Amino acid sequence: MYGSLDISTSGMVAQRTRMAVIASNIANANTMLRADGGYEPYRKRLVMFEAGDPDASSAGGRELGVHVADIQQDTAPFELRHDPTSPYADERGYVKVAGINTAEEQINAMEAARAYEANVAAAETTKSMMAQALRLLA
C-alpha cells in the first residue's frame, strides 16, 4: 500500500514541476532579450516525463511512479512578426518572437492542475483504505 502513496506523490511532484514550467512559458511569452541585454527571444520549455520514480521509498513506487526526465527547450523556429519600428527588426522589417501560444499554455496548465488533483484524490483514497485496514486490525 505504501507503493500507492509513492506513485501518487510522484505524480503530484511531476505535475507541480510541469505547472512551474508552464507558468514560466506564459511569463516569458513576450521576452525578447537575454539577461545580458542581447537580442534572443525566449524559447518555450517542454517537460519530459518518464516512467518510474527513482526517489520512491518502495519498489512499487520506483517501478510504477513517474518523474521529470528532462526539461528541454523547444527547437521550433521563432515566429516572425512584422514590426519595422523595432530596433530588432531585420532588413524586411520582421522581428523574431517566441512561439508561445498563451491559450495553449493555459489549457496545458488546466490539464496539469486536473492531473495533480487526481493524484491528490488517489492519495487520499489510499490513506483512507489504510486507516480502514488499521481499524479492522485493532
C-alpha positions in Angstrom: 0.0 0.0 0.0 2.8 2.4 0.6 3.8 2.0 -3.0 0.4 3.5 -4.0 1.2 6.6 -2.0 4.7 6.8 -3.6 3.0 6.6 -7.0 0.5 9.4 -6.3 3.2 11.5 -4.7 5.5 11.2 -7.8 2.6 12.2 -10.0 2.0 15.3 -7.8 5.7 16.3 -7.9 5.8 15.8 -11.7 2.7 17.9 -12.3 3.9 20.6 -10.0 7.1 20.9 -12.0 5.1 20.9 -15.2 3.0 23.7 -13.8 6.0 25.8 -12.9 7.4 25.4 -16.4 4.1 26.4 -18.0 4.0 29.5 -15.7 7.5 30.3 -16.9 6.5 30.0 -20.5 3.5 32.3 -20.0 5.5 34.8 -18.1 8.2 35.0 -20.8 6.0 34.9 -23.8 7.0 38.4 -24.8 10.6 38.3 -23.6 12.9 39.4 -26.4 16.3 39.9 -24.6 18.7 37.7 -22.7 19.7 38.6 -19.2 22.9 40.3 -20.6 20.7 42.5 -22.9 21.4 40.7 -26.1 18.6 40.0 -28.5 17.3 36.5 -28.3 13.7 35.7 -27.9 12.7 33.3 -25.1 12.4 29.6 -26.1 9.5 27.7 -24.8 10.4 24.9 -22.3 8.9 21.4 -22.6 8.7 18.9 -19.7 9.5 15.3 -20.5 8.1 12.7 -18.2 9.5 9.2 -17.8 8.0 6.1 -16.2 9.3 5.2 -12.8 10.3 7.3 -9.8 13.9 6.7 -8.8 13.4 8.6 -5.5 10.5 6.4 -4.2 10.9 4.5 -1.0 9.3 1.3 -2.2 10.0 -1.0 -5.2 6.4 -0.5 -6.5 6.9 3.3 -6.4 10.2 3.1 -8.2 8.7 0.9 -10.9 5.3 2.5 -11.3 5.7 6.1 -10.5 6.6 9.0 -12.8 9.3 11.6 -12.8 10.5 14.5 -14.8 13.3 13.1 -17.0 14.2 16.4 -18.6 13.1 20.0 -19.3 14.0 20.8 -22.9 13.9 24.0 -25.0 11.5 23.9 -27.9 13.5 23.7 -31.1 10.8 25.1 -33.4 11.8 28.2 -35.4 10.8 31.5 -33.9 7.7 33.2 -35.3 8.2 36.3 -37.3 6.2 39.4 -36.6 6.2 42.5 -38.9 7.3 45.5 -36.8 9.7 47.7 -38.9 9.9 50.2 -36.0 11.5 47.7 -33.7 15.3 48.1 -33.2 15.5 44.3 -33.6 13.8 44.2 -37.0 15.6 42.6 -39.9 16.1 44.3 -43.3 12.5 43.3 -44.2 11.0 44.7 -41.0 10.4 41.3 -39.3 11.2 40.6 -35.6 11.7 37.1 -34.2 9.3 36.4 -31.3 8.8 33.4 -29.0 6.3 30.9 -30.5 4.3 30.6 -27.3 0.5 30.4 -27.6 -0.7 31.6 -24.2 -4.1 30.0 -24.7 -2.5 26.6 -25.4 -0.3 27.1 -22.3 -3.3 27.9 -20.1 -5.0 24.7 -21.4 -1.9 22.7 -20.5 -1.9 24.4 -17.1 -5.5 23.3 -16.5 -4.6 19.8 -17.6 -1.7 19.7 -15.1 -3.9 21.0 -12.4 -6.5 18.3 -13.0 -3.8 15.6 -13.1 -2.4 17.0 -9.8 -6.0 16.9 -8.3 -6.5 13.3 -9.5 -3.2 12.3 -7.8 -4.3 14.0 -4.5 -7.7 12.1 -4.7 -5.8 8.8 -5.2 -3.5 9.5 -2.3 -6.5 10.4 -0.1 -8.3 7.2 -1.1 -5.2 5.2 -0.3 -4.8 6.8 3.1 -8.5 6.1 3.8 -8.1 2.5 2.9 -5.0 2.2 5.1 -6.9 3.7 8.0 -9.8 1.3 7.5 -7.4 -1.7 7.4 -5.8 -0.5 10.7 -9.2 -0.2 12.3 -10.0 -3.8 11.3 -6.8 -5.0 12.9 -7.3 -3.1 16.1 
